[in-house]
Amino acid sequence: MSRLARVLPAPLRCPLSGALVAAAALCTVAWCVVIGAGWGPPRLAGWTVAAPSAWLTAAYCWRVAGSSGQAPVGRRFWRLVAASIGLQGVASLLSVRDDLLYAATDVTPVTAGTVSVHLAGVATLLWALLRLPARAAVSRIERRRFLIDALIVVLTVGMFAWRLSFGRFDSWNDTRGTLTVLAVVLLAFVAVFTFVRLALVGVGGVDRGALYLLASAVGVSAALGAASPVLTPALGLPSAAVTIPVVSAGLVLAARRQSRAGCPPARGARRGRRFSYLPYAAVAALDALLLWAARRFDDPDDALLAAAVVTLTALVVYRQITALRDNARLLARVDATVRQLRDAQAQLSHQATHDALTGLANRRLLETRMAEALRDAVPCSMVLIDLDDFKAVNDRLGHVIGDQLLVAVAERLRGCVRPEDTVARLGGDEFAILLAAQTVTAGTSVLDRIGQALSMPVRIDGYDLLVRCSTGIADVEPGLDSTEVLRRADLAMYAAKEAGKGQYASYHPDLDERAHYDAQLGAELRLAMERGEFRLLFQPVVRLPDRHPVGAEALVRWDHPSRGVVSPDEFIPAAERTGLIVPLGAWVLQEACRTAADWLHGHGATGPWTVSVNISARQLREAHFSRRVSAALAASRLPAERLMIELTETAVFDSRAAAQTLREIADLGVAIALDDFGTGHSSLGLLRNIPVSVLKVDKSFIDHITESPAEATIATAVVSLANGLDLGVVAEGVESAAQARQLHLMGYQLSQGYHFARPMAPERVRDLLVALDGRPAADGPLLERQ
């Protein structure tokens, strides 16, 4: 920007508006010189200012209409304004033609064409104002009320104009006076109409201040036109030559104001109901005019009648205003009640679609948005999240802490997604996220962010709570419904749980087959429990090197009526997924304790010292599981030291709740064994955090100890670790005498495997106990295979 542009006022920086103002200033100076010198101005001099100013103004208004910041309503309005003032410029040229044609006469007549163009310009401006929308939606009754109020004001202004101007000068009777009367009436109507509309209903799409400037310019022009009988002889100019530059200057200011204001809303919020004093002020003004005119009445009765009419009108107006005020107060109360009802309705609607605790969307809103995505065929993905070990938080710390944890998790989930995504709480510790316009492939990055966000401890009431979640994700495909999408995400989530805590998995069709198999097998498992199709086998744990039994591990078998004996590797995972592992595990625990109590009472010290029962992670998460163990011991009258609980490292890794449950079980006197040691998470800190009594080394470390020095080194390291921590150690899966001798040389004192005995029925265990009375130790199985 140049130095001159910085110095100039803002309206002059635009070339068009600056040229217009400069031309007007130059013409004004020239005109003052001519009048001051006493020279009679030529008849055509006035039109040399009117036409250029009108066309420059039209060009500027058109430019404002085409600017990028204007709304469609504003563009249309300012283009019509440009057309209106442009027509006035054309009318100025026609007036020049009239003056040239009738230069020899004293009075120049105005042709029909000139009058038509002048009136067309004013009519175009009026049409532009009529096309403007109201600030808020207007009913038919409100539109009718506005027209009546506007008519009252316009009639009042017209009466004042007639009384004070039109009716007082004879010059209005010539042809040019007729044109001036028509132009003044239309200009006055436009000005009054604009002010009335702004005051009563307002307009949208055009700046309010710009409209006030426009109305003011038109009003001043109308006033100048009304005063033309006085000004025209003094200035020696036609009235239109004066009014057109005035209107042009006002329009430039109005257009400049519009260009600065930008794009106001076409329709705003509806303001409270209120009435305007403008029509009543117009009536009062007309009454004052009547009283002023009554002074000249010749008959006193006419003056008295006028005074009575004025008084009666004032009383009626006062009564009307009082009634309107009362109605306004009543309507204000009604509006307040309606707003309260709407707020209550909005609150109820929000409560119906949102979770009360977390403020997230609920299942209803989630399914609605999912249905919209399916209807519009928008590619989306559904994420289902289940918090691991949340039940333990409620059980250990209470529901208040649990609720605060859910709120904190909800906030973190919100921070991991975009505004267009939907985060919902389905109930309990289960959350869902609808990822808009993202497939499973793109959604995995969101799952990574969720995992990172939830991995940070949550500080609640002095507790640092670790949150981990199992997450499943599935595509929202066309042709599916919301129930099917959630089912697929649920399958993926349970697949993630099986893979370990804190994992996520994507849906694939194989999960449907497994779910169908699990459902069928689960139904059969329920029937099997009712029919008593399960039985326990026991595999002895022996002492090295004499192979004397010191315990036995309880193993469940299913005698299916049509499938035969079903392997535990087949039905245990299904029981885990369907939740049937809990009642099945409870039966195994009770039956093992009862059988061990029978051995103890029947054989005394020659019976196995302990019976081992495998416990799943699902059982360990159950509330008050330690009470179940205590109840089983009490019902069977088995001493607690004769029971050992076996569980894998994965079941207790990074789970404070599981560790607490194991401590409660250990306090009963029950031994705790880590099964398949070395194949899970194998954290040495785990041995410090839970009350482990025995380590059971997995078979995979035993298979090659006689052949692989590396495997032998690992097995030796485990037994050294156990001895250092004062823990018992059992080698599992021993299948040969060479393995048994090698284990004994390494320092192992307990072992278990097919080399010593296969899993056997309780009756065969009793036979083994009888057969071993007084029998010397020897290599080979404890019982010959049958």
C-alpha positions in Angstrom: 0.0 0.0 0.0 1.4 3.4 -1.0 1.9 6.3 1.4 -1.0 8.2 -0.1 -3.3 5.2 0.3 -2.4 5.0 4.0 -3.2 8.7 4.5 -6.6 8.7 2.7 -9.7 7.7 4.7 -10.9 4.2 4.1 -13.8 5.1 1.7 -11.4 6.9 -0.6 -9.0 4.0 -1.0 -11.3 2.3 -3.4 -10.7 3.8 -6.9 -14.4 4.0 -7.7 -15.5 5.6 -4.5 -12.5 7.9 -4.5 -13.2 9.1 -8.1 -16.8 9.7 -7.1 -16.0 11.8 -4.1 -13.3 13.7 -6.0 -15.7 14.5 -8.8 -18.3 15.6 -6.4 -15.9 17.9 -4.6 -14.7 19.4 -7.8 -18.2 20.1 -9.0 -19.1 21.6 -5.7 -16.2 24.0 -5.8 -17.0 25.0 -9.4 -20.6 25.5 -8.5 -19.7 27.7 -5.6 -17.4 29.8 -7.8 -20.2 30.3 -10.4 -22.8 31.2 -7.9 -20.4 33.4 -5.9 -19.4 35.3 -9.0 -23.1 36.1 -9.8 -23.0 34.3 -13.1 -26.2 32.6 -14.1 -25.6 28.9 -14.4 -26.4 27.3 -17.7 -29.5 25.1 -17.8 -27.4 22.0 -18.6 -24.8 22.5 -15.9 -26.6 20.5 -13.2 -26.9 17.4 -15.4 -23.1 17.2 -15.9 -22.8 16.2 -12.2 -25.9 14.0 -11.9 -25.2 11.6 -14.7 -21.5 10.8 -13.9 -22.2 10.5 -10.2 -25.1 8.1 -10.8 -23.0 5.8 -13.1 -20.0 5.8 -10.8 -22.2 4.9 -7.9 -23.8 2.1 -10.0 -20.4 0.7 -10.8 -19.3 0.8 -7.2 -22.5 -0.9 -6.0 -22.1 -3.6 -8.6 -18.6 -4.2 -7.5 -19.7 -4.5 -3.8 -22.3 -7.0 -5.0 -19.7 -9.1 -6.7 -17.3 -9.2 -3.7 -16.6 -12.6 -2.2 -17.9 -11.8 1.3 -21.5 -11.2 0.3 -24.4 -13.5 0.7 -26.6 -14.3 -2.3 -29.3 -12.1 -0.9 -26.9 -9.2 -0.5 -25.6 -9.7 -4.1 -29.1 -9.5 -5.5 -29.9 -6.4 -3.5 -26.9 -4.4 -4.4 -27.2 -5.3 -8.1 -30.7 -4.0 -8.0 -29.5 -0.9 -6.3 -26.9 -0.4 -9.0 -29.6 -0.8 -11.6 -31.7 1.7 -9.9 -29.1 4.5 -9.7 -28.0 3.6 -13.2 -31.5 4.3 -14.5 -31.3 7.7 -12.8 -28.2 8.4 -14.8 -30.0 7.5 -18.0 -32.9 9.7 -16.9 -30.3 12.5 -16.5 -29.2 12.1 -20.1 -32.9 12.2 -21.2 -33.4 15.4 -19.3 -30.4 16.9 -21.1 -32.1 15.9 -24.4 -35.3 17.6 -23.2 -33.4 20.8 -22.3 -31.7 20.8 -25.7 -35.0 20.3 -27.6 -36.8 23.0 -25.7 -33.9 25.4 -25.1 -35.8 28.3 -26.7 -38.8 28.0 -24.3 -39.0 29.4 -20.8 -40.3 26.2 -19.3 -38.9 22.8 -20.4 -41.6 20.1 -20.5 -40.7 16.7 -19.3 -41.4 13.9 -21.8 -43.1 10.6 -20.9 -39.9 8.7 -21.6 -37.9 10.7 -19.0 -40.6 10.4 -16.4 -40.8 6.6 -17.0 -37.1 6.1 -16.6 -37.0 8.2 -13.4 -39.9 6.3 -11.9 -38.4 3.0 -13.0 -35.3 3.7 -11.1 -37.2 4.5 -7.9 -39.4 1.5 -8.4 -36.4 -0.8 -8.9 -35.0 0.5 -5.5 -38.4 -0.2 -3.9 -38.4 -3.7 -5.5 -34.9 -4.4 -4.1 -36.2 -3.5 -0.6 -39.3 -5.7 -0.9 -37.1 -8.7 -2.0 -35.1 -8.6 1.2 -36.0 -11.4 3.6 -37.2 -10.6 7.2 -34.7 -11.1 10.0 -36.7 -14.0 11.3 -39.6 -16.1 9.9 -42.7 -13.9 9.7 -46.2 -15.4 9.9 -49.1 -14.2 7.7 -50.7 -12.3 10.6 -47.4 -10.6 11.4 -47.0 -9.7 7.7 -50.5 -8.2 7.7 -49.8 -6.2 10.8 -46.6 -4.9 9.3 -48.4 -3.7 6.2 -51.0 -1.9 8.3 -48.4 -0.2 10.5 -46.4 0.8 7.4 -49.5 2.3 5.8 -50.2 4.3 8.9 -46.7 5.8 8.9 -46.6 6.4 5.1 -50.0 8.2 5.2 -48.8 10.3 8.1 -45.7 11.4 6.2 -47.7 12.0 3.1 -50.1 14.3 4.9 -47.2 16.2 6.4 -45.6 16.5 3.0 -48.8 17.7 1.4 -49.7 20.1 4.1 -46.2 21.6 4.4 -45.1 21.5 0.8 -47.2 20.2 -2.1 -50.3 22.1 -1.2 -48.6 25.5 -0.6 -46.8 26.2 -3.9 -48.4 26.9 -7.3 -45.2 25.7 -9.1 -46.3 22.1 -8.5 -49.0 22.6 -11.1 -46.7 22.7 -14.2 -45.4 19.7 -16.0 -42.0 19.6 -14.3 -43.8 20.0 -11.0 -45.8 16.9 -11.8 -42.6 14.9 -12.3 -41.2 16.2 -9.1 -44.4 15.3 -7.2 -44.3 11.8 -8.4 -40.5 11.4 -7.7 -40.8 13.0 -4.3 -43.7 10.8 -3.3 -41.9 7.6 -4.4 -38.7 8.6 -2.8 -40.5 9.5 0.4 -42.3 6.2 0.3 -39.0 4.3 -0.2 -37.4 6.1 2.7 -40.3 5.7 5.0 -40.8 2.1 4.0 -37.2 1.3 4.7 -37.2 2.9 8.1 -40.5 1.3 9.1 -39.4 -2.2 8.0 -36.1 -1.9 9.9 -38.0 -0.8 13.0 -40.8 -3.3 12.8 -39.4 -6.6 11.5 -35.8 -6.0 10.4 -34.1 -7.5 7.4 -31.6 -10.3 6.8 -28.7 -10.6 4.3 -27.8 -6.9 4.2 -26.1 -4.8 6.9 -28.6 -2.9 9.0 -26.3 0.2 9.1 -26.0 0.3 5.3 -29.8 0.2 5.0 -30.1 3.1 7.4 -27.6 5.1 5.4 -29.5 4.3 2.2 -32.8 5.3 3.7 -31.3 8.5 5.1 -30.0 9.5 1.6 -33.3 8.7 0.0 -35.1 10.7 2.7 -32.9 13.7 2.3 -33.4 13.6 -1.5 -37.2 13.4 -0.9 -37.0 16.5 1.4 -34.9 18.3 -1.2 -37.4 17.4 -3.8 -40.3 18.6 -1.6 -38.4 21.9 -1.2 -37.7 22.4 -4.9 -40.3 25.2 -5.2 -37.9 27.2 -3.0 -34.5 25.8 -4.0 -34.9 25.5 -7.8 -35.3 29.3 -8.4 -32.4 30.0 -6.0 -30.0 27.5 -7.5 -31.3 27.6 -11.1 -31.3 23.8 -11.3 -34.0 21.1 -11.8 -34.8 19.2 -8.6 -33.5 15.9 -10.1 -30.1 17.4 -10.7 -29.9 18.0 -7.0 -31.4 14.8 -5.6 -29.5 12.4 -7.8 -26.0 13.4 -6.5 -27.3 13.3 -2.9 -28.7 9.8 -3.4 -25.4 8.8 -5.1 -23.3 10.0 -2.2 -25.5 8.1 0.3 -25.4 5.0 -1.7 -21.6 5.1 -1.9 -21.5 5.3 1.9 -24.0 2.5 2.3 -22.2 0.2 -0.1 -18.9 0.9 1.6 -20.5 0.0 4.9 -21.8 -3.2 3.4 -18.4 -4.2 2.0 -16.9 -3.8 5.5 -19.8 -5.7 7.2 -19.3 -8.8 5.0 -22.1 -11.4 5.0 -24.7 -11.0 7.8 -27.0 -14.0 8.3 -30.0 -14.0 6.0 -32.2 -15.2 8.8 -31.4 -14.9 12.5 -32.9 -16.3 15.6 -36.3 -15.1 16.3 -36.3 -12.4 19.1 -38.9 -12.2 21.7 -42.4 -10.8 20.8 -42.6 -7.0 21.1 -44.6 -4.2 19.6 -43.4 -1.0 18.1 -44.4 2.5 19.1 -43.8 3.8 15.6 -47.4 3.6 14.3 -48.8 5.2 17.4 -46.2 8.0 17.2 -47.4 8.5 13.6 -51.0 8.8 14.8 -49.9 11.3 17.5 -48.0 13.4 14.9 -51.0 13.4 12.6 -53.2 14.5 15.5 -50.8 17.3 16.3 -50.9 18.4 12.6 -54.7 18.4 12.8 -54.7 20.6 16.0 -52.2 22.9 14.2 -54.5 23.1 11.2 -57.6 23.6 13.4 -56.3 27.1 14.4 -57.5 28.3 11.0 -60.9 26.8 11.1 -63.6 29.6 10.7 -66.2 27.6 12.6 -65.4 27.1 16.3 -67.5 23.9 16.2 -65.1 22.4 13.6 -62.1 23.3 15.9 -63.9 21.7 18.9 -64.7 18.6 16.8 -61.0 18.3 15.8 -60.0 18.6 19.4 -62.5 15.9 20.4 -61.2 13.6 17.6 -57.7 14.1 18.7 -58.6 13.4 22.4 -60.6 10.3 21.5 -57.8 9.1 19.3 -55.3 9.6 22.1 -57.4 7.7 24.5 -57.9 4.8 22.1 -54.1 4.7 21.4 -53.4 4.8 25.2 -55.8 1.9 25.7 -54.3 0.0 22.9 -50.8 0.5 24.2 -51.9 -0.6 27.7 -53.5 -3.8 26.2 -50.4 -4.5 24.2 -48.2 -4.2 27.2 -50.4 -6.6 29.1 -50.3 -9.0 26.2 -46.5 -8.6 26.0 -46.1 -9.5 29.6 -48.4 -12.5 29.2 -46.6 -13.6 26.1 -43.3 -13.2 27.8 -44.5 -15.6 30.5 -45.8 -18.0 27.8 -42.5 -17.8 26.0 -40.6 -18.5 29.2 -42.8 -21.5 29.9 -42.3 -22.7 26.3 -38.5 -22.3 26.6 -38.6 -24.3 29.9 -40.6 -27.0 28.2 -38.2 -27.0 25.3 -35.2 -27.2 27.6 -36.8 -30.0 29.5 -37.6 -31.8 26.2 -34.1 -31.3 25.0 -32.8 -32.6 28.4 -35.1 -35.7 28.1 -34.0 -36.3 24.5 -30.4 -36.0 25.6 -30.9 -38.4 28.5 -32.7 -40.9 26.1 -29.7 -41.0 23.8 -26.7 -40.5 26.2 -25.2 -42.4 29.1 -26.0 -40.6 32.4 -22.6 -41.5 34.0 -20.1 -40.6 31.2 -22.1 -38.4 29.0 -21.3 -40.6 26.0 -23.8 -41.8 23.5 -25.8 -44.8 24.5 -26.7 -47.9 22.5 -29.8 -46.3 21.0 -27.9 -43.3 19.6 -25.1 -45.5 18.4 -27.5 -47.8 16.5 -29.2 -44.8 15.0 -26.0 -43.3 13.6 -24.9 -46.8 12.5 -28.2 -47.2 10.6 -27.7 -43.8 8.9 -24.2 -44.9 7.8 -25.6 -48.1 6.4 -28.4 -46.3 4.7 -26.0 -43.8 3.1 -23.5 -46.5 2.2 -20.7 -44.6 4.0 -17.7 -46.8 4.8 -17.3 -47.0 8.6 -16.0 -49.4 11.1 -17.3 -50.4 14.5 -14.9 -50.7 17.5 -16.0 -52.7 20.6 -13.9 -52.2 23.8 -14.1 -54.2 27.0 -12.1 -53.2 30.0 -10.0 -56.1 31.5 -10.4 -56.9 35.2 -12.8 -54.0 35.7 -15.1 -56.2 37.9 -12.2 -56.6 40.3 -11.9 -52.8 40.7 -15.6 -52.7 41.7 -15.2 -55.6 44.1 -12.0 -54.4 45.7 -12.4 -50.6 45.7 -16.1 -50.1 45.5 -18.5 -48.8 42.8 -17.7 -45.2 43.4 -14.1 -45.7 42.4 -15.3 -47.9 39.5 -17.6 -45.2 38.2 -14.9 -42.6 38.4 -12.6 -44.9 36.4 -15.3 -45.3 33.7 -15.6 -41.5 33.4 -11.8 -41.2 33.1 -11.8 -43.9 30.4 -14.6 -42.1 28.5 -12.6 -38.9 28.5 -9.5 -40.7 27.1 -11.6 -42.4 24.4 -13.0 -39.0 23.4 -9.5 -37.7 23.0 -8.5 -40.5 20.6 -11.2 -39.9 18.0 -12.4 -37.2 15.7 -15.5 -35.0 16.3 -17.4 -36.9 13.6 -16.8 -40.2 15.3 -19.3 -41.6 17.9 -18.1 -42.8 21.2 -20.7 -44.8 23.2 -21.0 -46.7 26.4 -23.1 -49.9 26.0 -23.2 -50.7 29.6 -20.9 -51.8 32.4 -17.3 -51.7 31.3 -18.2 -52.0 27.6 -17.6 -49.2 25.1 -18.1 -48.8 21.4 -16.8 -46.4 18.8 -18.3 -45.8 15.3 -15.4 -44.6 13.2 -17.0 -42.5 10.4 -15.6 -42.9 6.9 -12.8 -45.3 8.1 -12.4 -49.0 7.3 -10.8 -51.5 9.6 -7.4 -50.9 7.9 -7.5 -47.2 8.6 -9.1 -47.8 12.1 -6.1 -49.8 13.5 -4.2 -46.5 14.0 -7.1 -45.4 16.2 -6.8 -48.6 18.2 -3.1 -48.0 18.7 -3.9 -44.5 20.1 -6.5 -46.0 22.4 -4.1 -48.6 23.7 -1.5 -45.9 24.4 -4.0 -43.6 26.1 -5.3 -46.3 28.4 -1.9 -47.6 29.2 -1.2 -44.6 31.4 -2.3 -45.1 35.1 -5.5 -43.4 36.2 -5.1 -41.6 39.5 -8.4 -41.9 41.5 -8.7 -41.2 45.2 -5.1 -42.1 45.9 -5.1 -45.2 43.7 -3.0 -45.5 40.6 -5.3 -47.8 38.5 -3.9 -49.6 35.4 -6.4 -49.9 32.6 -6.2 -52.5 29.9 -8.8 -53.3 27.3 -9.6 -56.0 24.8 -10.8 -54.5 21.5 -12.5 -55.8 18.5 -13.1 -54.0 15.2 -15.4 -54.8 12.3 -16.4 -53.0 9.0 -19.9 -51.5 8.7 -20.7 -53.1 5.4 -23.8 -52.4 3.2 -26.5 -54.9 3.6 -25.9 -55.5 7.3 -27.9 -54.2 10.2 -26.6 -52.7 13.5 -27.1 -55.9 15.4 -25.0 -57.9 13.0 -22.2 -55.3 13.0 -22.1 -55.3 16.8 -22.1 -59.1 16.8 -19.1 -59.1 14.5 -17.2 -56.6 16.6 -18.1 -58.6 19.7 -16.6 -61.8 18.1 -13.4 -59.9 17.3 -13.2 -58.6 20.8 -13.5 -62.0 22.4 -10.8 -63.2 19.9 -8.6 -60.4 21.3 -9.3 -61.6 24.9 -8.2 -65.1 24.0 -4.9 -63.7 22.6 -4.2 -62.0 25.9 -5.1 -58.8 27.8 -4.6 -55.4 26.1 -4.9 -56.9 22.6 -7.1 -56.0 19.6 -8.4 -58.2 16.8 -10.2 -57.7 13.5 -13.3 -59.6 12.4 -12.9 -62.3 9.8 -15.3 -65.0 8.6 -13.5 -67.8 10.5 -14.8 -66.2 13.7 -18.3 -66.9 12.6 -17.6 -70.6 12.2 -15.9 -70.8 15.6 -18.8 -68.8 17.2 -21.3 -71.3 15.6 -19.2 -74.2 16.9 -18.9 -72.6 20.3 -22.6 -72.0 20.5 -23.4 -75.6 19.6 -20.8 -77.0 21.9 -21.9 -74.6 24.7 -25.4 -75.9 24.4 -24.1 -79.5 24.7 -21.9 -78.5 27.6 -24.9 -77.3 29.5 -26.7 -80.5 28.9 -23.6 -82.5 29.8 -23.4 -80.8 33.2 -27.1 -81.5 33.8 -26.7 -85.2 32.7 -23.4 -85.7 34.6 -21.3 -86.6 31.6 -18.1 -85.2 33.0 -15.7 -87.2 35.1 -12.3 -86.7 36.7 -9.1 -88.5 36.0 -6.0 -88.1 38.1 -2.3 -88.1 37.0 0.1 -88.9 39.8 3.0 -86.6 40.7 5.9 -88.7 41.9 9.1 -88.2 43.9 12.4 -88.8 42.3 14.2 -91.2 42.2 11.9 -93.7 44.0 8.8 -92.6 42.1 6.6 -92.5 45.3 3.4 -90.6 44.6 3.1 -87.4 46.6 0.2 -85.9 44.7 -2.1 -86.1 41.8 -3.4 -83.6 39.2 -7.2 -83.6 38.6 -8.0 -83.6 34.9 -11.6 -83.4 33.5 -12.9 -85.5 30.7 -16.2 -85.4 28.8 -17.9 -88.7 27.9 -20.1 -87.4 25.0 -23.0 -89.8 24.1 -22.3 -89.6 20.4 -18.8 -88.2 20.0 -17.2 -90.4 22.6 -14.5 -88.9 24.8 -14.1 -85.3 24.0 -10.5 -83.9 24.5 -10.1 -81.0 27.0 -8.2 -79.1 24.3 -11.5 -79.0 22.4 -14.2 -78.2 25.0 -12.2 -76.1 27.6 -11.6 -73.2 25.2 -15.3 -73.3 24.3 -16.2 -73.3 27.9 -13.9 -70.3 28.4 -15.6 -68.3 25.6 -19.1 -69.2 26.7 -18.5 -68.6 30.4 -19.4 -72.2 31.3 -15.9 -72.7 32.6 -17.1 -71.1 35.9 -19.8 -73.7 36.8 -17.6 -76.5 35.3 -14.6 -75.4 37.3 -16.6 -75.2 40.4 -17.7 -78.8 39.9 -14.1 -79.9 39.3 -13.0 -78.2 42.5 -15.7 -79.8 44.6 -15.3 -83.3 43.1 -11.4 -83.2 43.4 -11.7 -82.2 47.0 -14.2 -84.9 47.8 -12.1 -87.6 46.1 -8.9 -86.4 47.8 -10.7 -86.5 51.2 -11.8 -90.1 50.4 -8.2 -91.1 49.7 -7.0 -89.5 52.9 -9.6 -91.1 55.0 -9.2 -94.5 53.3 -5.4 -94.8 53.1 -4.0 -92.3 55.5 -0.4 -91.4 55.0 0.0 -93.7 52.0 -2.5 -91.6 50.0 -1.3 -88.7 47.8 -0.4 -85.7 49.9 -2.0 -83.2 47.6 -4.5 -82.9 44.8 -3.9 -80.2 42.2 -6.9 -78.4 40.5 -6.4 -76.2 37.4 -8.1 -72.8 37.6 -8.7 -70.6 34.6 -8.3 -66.9 34.4 -12.0 -66.5 34.0 -12.6 -68.3 37.3 -10.0 -66.2 39.0 -11.8 -63.0 37.9 -15.0 -64.1 39.6 -15.9 -62.2 42.8 -15.2 -64.0 46.0 -13.5 -67.0 44.3 -11.5 -67.6 47.5 -14.8 -68.2 49.3 -15.6 -70.9 46.7 -12.3 -72.7 47.6 -13.0 -72.4 51.3 -16.5 -73.8 50.8 -15.2 -76.8 48.8 -12.7 -77.6 51.5 -15.3 -77.3 54.2 -17.9 -79.5 52.4 -15.4 -82.3 51.8 -13.6 -81.9 55.1 -10.3 -81.9 53.2 -7.4 -80.1 55.0 -6.3 -77.0 53.1 -2.7 -78.2 52.9 -3.9 -81.2 50.8 -5.1 -78.9 48.0 -3.0 -77.2 45.4 -4.4 -74.6 42.9 -2.7 -74.6 39.5 -2.9 -71.6 37.1 -0.9 -70.3 34.2 1.3 -67.3 34.3 -1.0 -65.5 31.8 -3.9 -65.7 34.2 -2.2 -63.6 36.8 0.3 -61.5 34.8 -0.2 -57.8 35.4 -3.5 -58.3 37.4 -3.6 -57.0 40.9 -7.0 -58.4 41.4 -5.9 -61.9 40.6 -2.8 -61.5 42.8 -5.1 -60.4 45.7 -7.4 -63.4 45.2 -4.4 -65.8 45.3 -3.2 -64.2 48.5 -6.6 -64.9 50.0 -6.4 -68.5 48.9 -2.9 -68.9 50.3 -4.0 -67.5 53.6 -6.4 -70.5 53.8 -3.3 -72.8 53.7 -3.8 -73.8 50.0 -0.6 -74.2 47.9 -0.3 -72.2 44.7 1.5 -73.6 41.6 2.4 -71.9 38.4 1.6 -74.3 35.6 3.5 -74.4 32.2 6.2 -72.2 33.7 8.4 -70.6 31.1 5.8 -70.5 28.3 3.8 -67.5 29.4 4.9 -64.0 30.4 7.6 -65.4 32.8 8.2 -62.3 34.8 10.4 -62.8 37.7 8.5 -60.1 39.5 5.5 -62.4 39.3 7.2 -64.8 41.7 7.6 -61.9 44.2 4.1 -60.5 43.9 2.0 -63.7 44.3 2.4 -66.4 46.9 3.7 -69.2 44.7 4.7 -72.5 46.3 5.5 -74.7 43.3 6.8 -74.2 39.7 5.7 -76.7 37.1 8.1 -76.7 34.2 6.5 -77.1 30.9 6.9 -80.3 28.8 8.6 -78.3 26.0 11.6 -77.8 28.2 11.8 -81.4 29.2 11.5 -83.2 25.8 15.1 -82.6 24.7 17.1 -82.3 27.9 19.0 -85.6 27.1 19.9 -84.3 23.6 20.1 -80.5 23.7 22.6 -78.8 26.0 20.6 -75.6 25.6 17.4 -77.2 26.9 19.3 -78.9 29.7 20.7 -75.5 30.7 17.3 -73.9 30.9 15.9 -76.8 32.9 18.9 -76.5 35.3 18.4 -72.8 35.6 14.7 -73.2 36.6 15.5 -75.7 39.3 18.3 -73.5 40.6 15.9 -70.5 40.7 13.3 -72.5 42.5 15.8 -73.8 45.1 17.0 -70.2 45.6 13.5 -69.0 46.2 12.7 -72.0 48.4 10.0 -73.2 46.0 9.1 -76.7 44.9 9.5 -77.6 41.3 7.8 -80.3 39.2 9.0 -81.4 35.8 6.0 -82.1 33.5 5.7 -84.4 30.5 8.4 -87.0 31.4 8.1 -89.8 28.9 11.3 -91.9 29.3 13.6 -93.3 31.9 16.5 -91.3 30.5 14.6 -88.1 31.1 13.8 -89.1 34.6 17.4 -89.9 35.4 18.6 -86.7 33.8 16.1 -84.6 35.8 17.2 -86.3 39.0 20.8 -85.5 38.3 19.9 -81.8 37.7 18.3 -81.6 41.1 14.6 -82.2 40.3 12.8 -84.0 43.1 9.2 -84.2 41.7 8.1 -85.2 38.3 4.9 -86.1 36.3 4.3 -87.8 33.0 3.3 -90.8 31.0 6.6 -92.6 31.9 5.2 -92.9 35.4 1.4 -93.1 34.9 -1.2 -91.8 32.5 -4.3 -90.0 33.9 -6.4 -92.6 35.6 -9.8 -93.0 37.3 -10.1 -92.6 41.1 -10.6 -96.4 41.4 -7.3 -97.0 39.6 -5.6 -94.6 42.0 -6.8 -96.7 44.9 -5.5 -99.8 43.1 -2.1 -98.0 42.7 -2.0 -97.2 46.4 -2.7 -100.9 47.3 -0.1 -102.2 44.8 2.6 -99.9 46.0 2.3 -101.1 49.7 5.8 -102.5 50.4 6.8 -102.5 46.7 10.5 -101.5 46.0 11.3 -98.7 43.6 12.0 -99.7 40.0 12.2 -98.1 36.6 9.0 -98.3 34.6 5.4 -97.3 35.0 3.6 -97.3 38.3 0.8 -99.5 36.8 1.0 -101.6 33.7 -1.2 -100.3 30.9 -4.5 -102.0 30.6 
